[in-house]
Amino acid sequence: MEDKPLATRVIIVRHGQSSYNTERRIQGRSDASVLTEKGCFDARKVAAALSGLSFTAIYTSPLQRAKQTAEIILSSLSPDNHTAPTFATSDKLLEIDLPAWEGMLLSEVREKFSPTYRLWQERPHELRMEVSKPEGAREHLPVPALYAQAQQFWQEVLPYHPGETILIVGHNGINRALISTALGISPARYHSIQQSNCGISVLNFTLGLRQPVQLESLNQTAHLGEVLPSLRPNHQGQRILLVRHGETEWNRQTRFQGQIDVPLNDNGRAQSRKAAELLKDVPIDFAISSPMLRPKETAEIILQYHPSVQLELQDGLREISHGLWEGKLEAEIEQAYPGELRRWRENPATVQMPEGENLQQVWLRAVAAWQTILASAAAAGLKTGLVVAHDATNKALLCHVLGLEPEHFWSFRQGNGAVSAIDYPQGLTGLPVLQAMNITSHLEGGVLDRTAAGAL
C-alpha cells in the first residue's frame, strides 16, 4: 500500500554553525552565540536545497543564531518561484533551558557536574535544574518542559496551515522535541534523535497534532556536502546503514508483494547503483540482507564498491507476509476483504493478514534479527554495517529504535533505495540514536522523497 498522502508539510531546519558550537559550549537559551561564517554559508545552502518549495510561513526561534539562519534562508529563496511567506518569531521555538550550564565548555560540565551530566546522558527526562523567575528560584525538568513547549507550538500553529508548507528554524533540542511530540516519542528518548547544523527534516501532518503524522525524512545533510551526519565524538559502538531495496514493478503498480519474490525493475537497479555511489566512500565492515531477491540484489550492487565484504542473509528480515493479499491491487483487496484496507491504514497493529502475518509477528522476528546482527558485529569488533531489507521490516526496526509500538508503524516513510543511519554511541548497553532517516536525495534530487514507495 502506498503511504497515505498527507495535508500539511513541515520542513524543520536547525540553525547554522554557531560560535558556541565551534567552542563546544552549552548554548541553551543564551543569546551570546552567533553564526560563524560557515554557519551563514550553510544557511544559503539550505535555501538552495529548498528553492523548489513554496512556503506559506517561516517560524523561527528569536535567538539570533536561529533567527539569522531563517533570515538568510528567506533572503536567498528565489522570488520568481515564491510568494513571500510570512515571517514570525516564536518563544515556543526557544532552545532547551539549561541555565546552570549555559556558556560552559562541555568538558567543564562533564568535570564539574559529573553525576548530573551522567543523568542527562542516560535519563535526560529526569534531570532537574534550578531556574530563576521574578517570583523566585524554582526547580524544573528541562526535557519535559521542552516537550510541553513543543506541543504548545504545534497546537497553536498547525490550525493556521491546512494543506500548506511551512518552514521552522530552531535548535537541536527544540527540533528533537517537535519531532518527538509529533510522533509520540517519549522524553526518555530525547537523545535518540539528532539534528545537525543546517540539517533538514520533513514532517507530514494529516490534520493536526493528534492525527496521523509521518516523518518523511530526518536530518538530511547532503546539501551541505555530507553523505550522512558524522559520528558523534566518543562514539563507541556500531553504525548501521539501513536501506530499503530498490523499486520493483509491483511497487510501481502498488501491488502487494509481501513474500512473493519479485525482482528489482530497471529503475530499482538504477536506484541501487545511486545508493552504491552515495556509500562508496563510507567504510563498511559487514553486510546483511533479507534473503529475498529485491534486497539481496540491492545489497550486491552497493557492495560492488566494497569487494572485501561478504554479504550474509538473515531470514528474520523478510518482508511481511500479506498472505492472500499478495499479488493483488488495493481495489481487488477491498472487494475481497471489505474494510480491511482501511483498518490496515488506521490501526495496523490490529490486522491479521489472511493466511499471513500480523505486525507483532514481523516485529518479533525483525527485532530478534537486528539484535543478533548487532551482537555479532560487536563480538567481532566490526563498526559499520549495511542492512538491506523491506518497507515493513524497516519501519518495525525504526519503531523499535525509538521505543515506539506497532501502532506507530505508518509514522515513518521508507522510499525505495532510501538510506537511514542508526548509531549506538555507547555500545549495545546504551540507547540507539537515529542520526538520519529516509535519505533519498541521491535518487531524485531535492529534499522530498519522490520514489514510488509503493505497496509492501
N, C-alpha and C positions, 0 to 999 in steps of 0.2 A: 504494500500500500504506500502511495506517495505521501510524504509528510504534509499535513494539513496546512493550506495557505492561511496565513495569519494577518491581522489587520494593522497593527501599529509597529513600525520598525524603530528600534532604538540603537543608535551607534554610540558606544561608550569608549572614550579615549582617556588615557592617563596623561597628565601634563608631561612636558619635555624634561630632559635632564636639568636638574637644578644645582645650585652651588652646594647645598647641603647633601645632595646625592653624591657629588664627587668627593666631598669630605667625609662621607659616611657618618653623617649626623642624623639624629632623630628629628624629624620635622614637626610632626603633629600639626597643631593649629598655629604654630609660629609663622609669622609672615615675613621673617627676615631672609628667607631663602628666595633666590631669584633665578630665572632661567639663565643657563650658560649659553655660549654661542652655539654649541652643539644642540642644546635644547630648542633654540629658535630655529635652527636649520632643520631639525627633525619635525618640528611643528609644520613647516612648509611641505615636508614630505607627506605628512598626514593629509594636508589639504589636497595635494596632487592625487593621493590614493582615493580620496573621497570625491573627486571632481565630477564623477558621473552621477552623483546622487543629488537630489534636490531636498533641502531641509526646510521644514516649516519653522523650526525654532532651534536655538542653541542655548543650552543651560550650562552655566559654569559655576564652580566654587568661586567665592570672592577673593580667595587667597591669590596673591599676584602671580605665583608660578603657574597656576591653572588658568587664571583669567587672561594672562598674556598669551598662553598657548591657544586659548579659544579665539582671542583677537587675531592672532596670526593666521589661524585656520580660516576665519571669516574673511579676512582681507585678501587671502590667497585663492579663495574659491572663485571659479570663473563666473563673471557676471553675465556671460552670454547664455549660460545654461540654468541660471538660478534666479528665482525671485528672492530678494534679500530676506533672510529669515529674521524673526525676532531674536533679540539677544538679551538674556537676563541672567543675573547672578542669583544664587540661592544659598542661604545659610544651611539648607538641608544637604548641600554638597560639600560642606566643610570636612576636612580630614579628621581622623580619629583623634580624640582629645587625650593626650598623654603628658600632662603638664609637668610631672616630676622629672621627665626625661628630655623634654624639648631642648634642642640646642646642644645636647651632649653627643659626644662621639659614641658610636655603637660599642666600641671597645671599652669605653668608660662605664657605660651602662652594664655591660657584662661583668665588669670587675666590681663595681660598687654595689650593684643590686643583683648579685648572682642568684639567690634563691627566687627573687621576684621575676628575674628575666627567664629563669628556667620554667616557672609557672606560665609566663607569657608564651613561651615556645610550645609547651606541652598541653596546657589547658587555658588558652587565651580568654575564654569566656568567664573564667573565674578570677581574673586579675582585677584587683581593686586599686584605685588611685584617688588621692585627695584633690579636690577641685575647689578653688576659691570662688565664692559668689558674694554679691553685695550683702546678702543676709548672713554670710559666714561660710567657713570652710565645711565641706561635706565630702564623704566618700562616694565614688560612683564606679560602675562597672563599664569601662570604656567600650568593650566589644558589644555587649547587649545594647548599650546606649546608641552606638553607631548603627546597629541593625534597626532599632526603633526609628532612628532618624531617616534611614533609607526607605523604610516602609512609608513614613510620612511623605517623603518626596514623591514616591510612586502614586500614593493616594491623591496627592494634590495635583500632580502634573498630567497623569495619563488621561483623565476625563476630557482634557482640552485637546487631545490629539488623536481622535479615532481615525484610522486609515491614513495616518501621516508618518513621515520620517523625521525624527528629531535627533539632535546630537547632544551628548553630555560630555563635558570635560571636567574630570575630577582628579582624584588622588588614588594611590594604591589601595588604601584601606576602605574608603567610601565606595570605590568601584567594586571591590570584592563584596561589600555589604549589599550594594544594589543588585548584583548578580545573584547573590545567595538568597536574599529575601524574595526575589522574583521566582527562583526555582524551589525554594523551601529547604535550602541547605542550612544546617544547624550552625549557630555561632561557635560551637566547639570545633568546627571545621574551617574557622576563619583563615588559617594558614594554608588550606588545601587548594586555594585558587591564587594565582599570581597575576600581576599586572605590570608589564614592562613600561618604562618611559616611552610615551607616544605609541604604545600598543593599542590595537583596535579590537574591540569585541562587538558582537551583534546579537541583540535580543529581539525576539518577535513576540508580541502580545496579541492574544485574541481580542479581549475586550478591556481587561483591567487586571489588577494585581491578583485577584482570586480566580481568574480564568486561566486556561492552559497557556503556558509560556514556553517558548522554545529558545534554547541557546543555539544560535546558528553557528557561531564561531567564538573562540576565546583567544585573546592575546596574540593577534596577528602582528608579526614584526617583519614580514618580507619586504614591505615598503621602505623599511629602514636599512635594508641590505643584510638582515639577519635571516638565515634559513629557518631557525627556530630560536626561541628565547634561550639565552645562555644558562648554563648550570649555575645555581646559587653558590656563593662562597661556602667552603667547608662541606661540600656535597660528599656524602659517604657511601651511598647505595647505588641502586640501579636507575637507569633511564630507559623507559620502554617507549618505542615509537610504534603507536597503534595505528594501523592502516586498514581502511575498508578496501575490499577488492575493486578493480575497475568495472566499468559498465558491462552488462550483458544485454543481449537483445530483449530478454524478458524484463530487465529493469526499464528499458526504453518503452516497452509496451505496457508497463505497470501490471505485469502478470506475476502472480505469486509463484515464486520458485522454491523457497524453503530448501529442502534437502534433495530436490531434483538437481542433478549435476550439470547445470547449464554453464557452458564455457564463456569466456570473455568474447565480446564482439570486437571489431576493429577499433572502435573508439575506446573500448576498455583497455586494449593493448596500448593505444596511444597515451591514455591516462597513466597507465603503469610506467611507461617509459618516461613520462614527465615527472612522476613521483621518484623514479630512479635518478633522474637528473638533479632533482631537488636534494636528494640524500646522498649523492655520490661522494661528497667530501666529508660526510658525517661518519666518524668511526663506528662501525657496527661489529660487535663481538659475537653475537649469536642471533639466530633467526628461527621463528616458529610460525607455522601456518596451520589453519584448518586444512584437513586433507582433501577438501572439495576442489574441483578444477579451477574455479574462478579465483579464489585467494591464492592457491598454490602457484598458478601461472603469474599472478601479480607479484608474489614474493620472488619468484625465479627471475623475473625481469628486473626487479630492484637490485637483486643480488649479483647481477652481471658486473656491477661496479665493485663488488666485494667477493671476489672469487674464492677467497680462503674460508669463507663462512659456509658451513654445511647447513642446509635447510632441514629442520625437523618438523614432523607433523604431529599435531595434538588433536585428538578426536573430540575433546571437550569443547573445542572452538567451532564446531559445525554450526551452520545456521539453524534457526528454529525449524522444527518440523511442523509445517502447516497441515499435515495430514491430507484430508480430502479436498482442502482448498488449493493444493499445489497444482500448478498448470492452468489455473483459472484466472480470469479477469474479475474486477470488482463487481461488475454487473452480473456475472454468472454466479458469484458467491452470494450476492444479495438475493438473487432469485431462488437459490437452493437453500439458503440459510437466512431468512428474513430477520433483520435487526441485529445480526451478529457482527457485521462490519462496524456498525455504529458503536456497539459495545466495545469492540476491539480498539476503536479510536479513543473512546472516552474513558473506559475502565479496563485497560488491557490486562491487568492482573487477575481479572475475574473470568477470563476467557480460556476455555479448554478447546483447543483445535480438534475437530472430529478426526479420530484415529491419529492424532498428532500430539504435540506437547502443549503445556501451558508455560507461562513465563517463569514460574517458580522452578520448574524443571530445567529450563535454559539457564537460569540464574545459578543453580547449584552446580551444574557441570562446568559452566564457563568460569565461575569464580574458583572452583577447585583446580581447573587447568591453569588459571592465572597464578594461583599461589604455588603450584608445582613449578611453573616456569620461573618465578621469582626465586624460590628456594634453591632450585638447581643452579641458576646463574650466580647467586650469592655464594653457594658452596664452591663453585668453580672459579670464583674471583672475576667473573665477567661483568662488565659495567653497562654497556649499551646494547639493547636488543631490539630487533624488529619483530613485531607480531602482526600478522595479516589475517583478518577474519571477515565477519559479515556485519550487516546493519544491526540485527537484533543482538548478536553476541557483543558487539562493540558497545551498544547502548547499555546493555546489562552491566558490562565492566565499568563503564563511566559512572553509572549509578553507584556501583559498589565502591569505587574510588572516593566518591564524595559522600558516602554514608546515606544514600537515598534508597528508597524501597521500590519494588516493581511498579507501583502506580505512577512513578515518575518516568517511566520508560520513554514517553514521547517528548521529554524535556530536552533531548539532545538530537541534533541533526548530524547525520553521517553521510556525506557525499561520496560517490564512487571515486576512489583514488585519493581520498582525503587523508591527512596525516594529523595525529594528535601526539602530544608528548606528556608522559606521566613520569614524575620523578619520585624517588624515595631518598630524600636528602639525609635522613637519619638511619638509613638501612631499613630492614624489614620490621624493626621494632617501633618505628615511627610512622606517622600518618603520611600517606602519599600526597603529592602536590600535582594538580593539573596545571601544567605550565602553558599549554596551548591545546586547542581543540578544533577539529574540523578545518584544518588549513587547506584551502583549495586554490589559493592564488596562483599556484604553479600550473593549474589546469586551464582555466578560462580567463585568468587575469582579473583584477579588481578584488574588492573586499567581500563581495557576496558570493555565496555558493550557487553556482549556475549549473551544477551537474544534474543529470536526470534524477538521481536519488530515488529510483522507482521502487517497486514492490520488493519486499524482503525475500 
